[in-house]
Amino acid sequence: MGALIDNNDNQNEVVVDGRNGSVEISLQTYQDIYNQITGKSEETTKISKKSIHVNFDDIKQLDSKINQILEQYRVVSSNSTFTIFFDKNQKETYSSLERFSSFNSSVNACTESVVVKYNFAIVLPQTNRPQNYTIAIRLISRVTAKRKMLEDFPVGVNRSFLMMISSKTCEIKVSYVDYVVSRTIIAAFDEWLDALDSSKESKYINTAKRVSHYASPVFKYLSLIFCSCVVINLMPYMIGTDPKVPQLASLSLLIFLFLFFAYKFSAILGRFVENSIDSSSDISYINITKGDAKMIKDVQGENKNAIIKACAGTLITFVLNFSAKYLALHLKI
């Protein structure tokens, strides 16, 4: 086979330059010939970070959409598998949706992910042999993935980093010969994905997350400034009219300890506020077991507590700073 020449008049046909001249063939035929010669298939992958709520009915709907696509082709063989992964490194695999629907949903284990895989061979209208295709769809429970990482990672790992690496919620990979078939499958998956229930986080929380890493430096330097004002305003009352050298040395040490304590305490409060903000997340989950339902309820409560903690930490910092400023202006020693 010679060089491939594009035919601008018809995108479904190509011109192949061979020994006996140029030959016009369909794109389907060209892709089939290429597959026969090389034995290679193409692969396309699509990843989504959308916060989704998936239950068993949604998985049934996904399976129905895939089967509807296959109905328009001449399928000569097909099989599917449904694998559910739990948070305790356990998994169960089923050979059909009917068998998958019979699994014990009353277990306390939490679903980490569900992988649905289809293998099928079809004969397209302008080809004479079966072509093999594979669809692999992975649905991920973000709440379970986050909980598992918090348990596995060392204490002190930044929560925003954990959220970044656990942000993926679903992925589809299609191994194909004919691009049109692949595009049809991806379009059906996108349609299914758009129809899922999802959660949207407040724009205020999203803004807070983007600037949460500034909490610690802002809190500690703001406190240092306020406490320095306290010291400056109270200095005349603390040193008196005839200060002695031992008195000044003791006073300097006390001032240093006071400012150092205020600086460190405010930094701790800032990190507390940062971690509280970062621990709040969009709730994206797979809800097909009793354990899933319980975890979802727990995470919803944790999100509310995280916002309360962040507000409380911020309020405490400002109350302490303004109290110090008030003392500087009104306390007489």
N, C-alpha and C positions, 0 to 999 in steps of 0.2 A: 504494500500500500504506500502511495506517495504522500505528498504534502496535502494538507487540508486547506481548502480555499473556501472562505465564507461566501455565502450567497445572500446578498443584501435584500434581494427581492422576497425571499421566503426564509424566515428564521427556522422553520421546521425541516429544511432541506440543506444539505451540504454538497459541495463539489469536491471529489477526490481526484487528484492528478495521478493517474497510473501510467503504466507502460504503453497502453493502447489509447491514450488520450484521457480526457476528463470525463468522469462519470458522475451523474447527479443521483444521490441516494437520500433517503429520509434520515433524519437525525436519529430516530430509533434504531434503524439498521446500522448506522455508523457506530453508535454506542455498543450495539450487540457484537459487531465484528471486533471492535477494540477489546471488549471483554473476553471474547473467544481467543484472541491472539495473546493477550497479556495475562489473562486470568485474574485481572485486578478489578476491584469494585471501588467506587468513590464513596466517601463518607462525609456527611454533614452533621454538625452538632449545634444545638441551640440551648443556651442556659438562661434561666430566668431567676431573678431575685425578688419577684413579687411575693408579698405576704399573702399566702393562700390558706384557706380552710378546706381540708379534704376529708370526706367521709367515704364509707363504702359505696354509697349510691353514686358518688362522683367517679369512682374507679369503674363502676359498671357502665356509666355513661361514656367514659373514655374507651372502654373495650367495644362498646356499641359503635362508636365513631370509626374506629379502626376497621371493624368488620364491614361497615357500610362502604368504606373505601375499597376493600378487597372485592366486594360484590360486583364492581364495575370492570373487573379484570377476569381473565381466565386463569383461575388458580388451580395448579396441578398438585400442590402439596402445601400443607401449613401446620404449624403447631405453635403453642404459646405456653409461657410459664409465668407464674405470679409468685414472687419471693418477698416475704416480709422479714425485715431485720429488726430485732428488738435491742434495747439498750444494754442488755447484759450479755452481749456477744452471742446471741442466739438467733437462729433464723428458721423459717419454715418455707418450703417450696411446694407449689401446687401446679398441676399440669393443665388446669383450666379454670375459668372464672367460677364455674359451678363448684368445683372442689375448694377453691379459695373462699367461697362464701360460707363454707361449712366449718371454718376454723373457729376455735374457741375464743370468742370475743370478750369473755368474762375474766380473762387473765389480768393480773395486776402489772404485767410488763408494759413498758411504754414503747410505742412504735418509733424507731429511728428513721426508717425509710422503707419504701415499697418499690420494687423493681419489676416492671412488666416488660416482657420480651416476646417478640413475634418473629418467627422465621417462616418465610413462605417463598414459593417459586411460582412465577406467573409467566404466561406467554402473551406478549403484547401483539397487537393486530398486525404489525409489519415485521415480525420476527417469527422464526420457525422453531425456536427452542426455548425451554424454560430459563428464566433468569432468577437468580437467588437474591432475596432482599432480607434485611434484618432491621427491626425496629427495637430499640432499647430505651425505655422511659424510666427515669428514676425520680421519685417523689420523696422529698426530704422534710422531716419535721424539724423546724428550726428550734422549737422549744426544747425538744429532746436532745438535739445536737449541742445546744448551748449548755444544758444541764450536765451533759456527759463531759464536755470540755472543762467546765468549772471543777468537776471532780478529778479529772486526770491531770490538769495543768498545775504547776506549782503555785502556792499562795503568793499573791502580789502581782500576778500577771495582769497587765492592763486590760480592763473589760472591753474597751473599744476595739482592741486588737482581736479579742475573742469574737466579738460581733462581726468583725470584718471577715474573718475566715469561716464563719458559720452563716454567711448571708445567702448562699445559694439555696433555693427551695425546690427547683425542678430542672431536669435536663432531658433532652431527647437526642438520640443518635440514630441516624438512618444510614445504613450501608446499602448502596443502590447501584444499578446499572444505568437506568433511565432517569434523567434529571427531573422530568415532568412528574413521574411517580413520587419521587422524593419531595418535590415542592407541594404536591397535593397532600401528602402525609403531614408535612410541617404546618400547612395551612389549617388542617383539621385540628391538629394539636393546639395551635394558637387560638382557634375558635373555642375549644374546650377550656383552655386556660383563662380566657377572658370571661367566661361564664361562671367561673368559680367565685364563691364568696371570699372576700378579702378584708383585711383591716388596714386602716390608714391612720398613721400616727399624726398627732397634732403638729402643726407647723411651728408652734412655739417650742415643743420638745425637740424637734429636728434642729431648730436654730440653737437651742441650748447644747445639744450634742456636738455641734460643729465648733463651739467655743468652750466646751467644758474643760479642755486642757489648760485654759487660762485661769481657771478658778484658784488653783494653789498659788501661783505667783501674784495674782491680783490681791488675794486675801492677805498674804503675808506682808507685802509691801504697803498695802493700805493700812494695815494694823501698825506697822513700823512708823508710818508717818503720823498717825493719830497719837500713838504712845509717845512719840518724840515731842509732839505738841504739849502733851501732858507734862512731860519732864521740863520743858522750857518754861511753861507757865508757872510751874510750882517751884522752879529753881530758887527764886529769891526767898521763898518761905523756908526752903530746906537748908540753905547754907547760912542764913542769918546775916548779920552785919559784920561779924568778925570771925570768919571760918578759920579753923585750925587745919593743919596739914593732915593729921590722922582722920579728922572728920571728913575732909574732902576725899581722901582715899577710900574710906568706908562708903561714902555716898556714891562715888564713881562705880564702885563694885556693885552696889545695889541697883544703880541705874542700868548698868550693863546686864545684870541678871534679869531685871524687869523687861528690858527691850528684847533680850534673847528669848525669854519665855513667851512673850507676846508674839514674836516672829515665828517661833516653832509651833506654838499652839494654833496660830492662824493657818500655817501651812498644812497642819493635820486636818483642820476643818475644811480647807480647800480641797484636799485629796478626797475627803469624805464626801463632799458635795459632787466632785467630779465622778467618783465611782458610783454614786447614787444615780446621777443622770445617765451615765453610760450603761448601767444595769437595766434601765428601762428599754424595752424593745417592742417592735411590731410583733404581734402574736401570729406566727405562721405554724400550722400544725397539721398532723394527720390524726384523725379521731376515729379509731376503729376498735379500740380496746377499752376496758374499764380503767386501766392505768393511764391511758391517754386523757380521758375525761377528768381524772383527778389532777393530773399535771397541768392541764389547761387552766383549771380553776385556781391552782396554786400560783401559776405564773401571772394570772390576772391580778391576784392579790399582791404579788411581789411588785408589779408595776405601780400599783397605787402607793405602796409603802415607799418605793424608791423616790417618787415625786415628793411625798411628805418629808422624807429624810433630807432631800436636797433643799427644800424650802426651809426646813428647821435649821440646817447647818448654816445657810446664808443668813437667816434671821439672827441666830446666836452671834455670828461674827459682827454684824452691824450693831446689835445691841451693845456688845462689849466695847466696840470702838466709840460709839456715841456716848456711852457711859464714861469712858475715859476722857473724852472731850469735855463732857459736862463737869467732871471733877476738876479738870484743869481750869475751867472758867469760874467755878463757884466755891471750890474748897479752899479754905484758908488754914494754913498751918502756923 
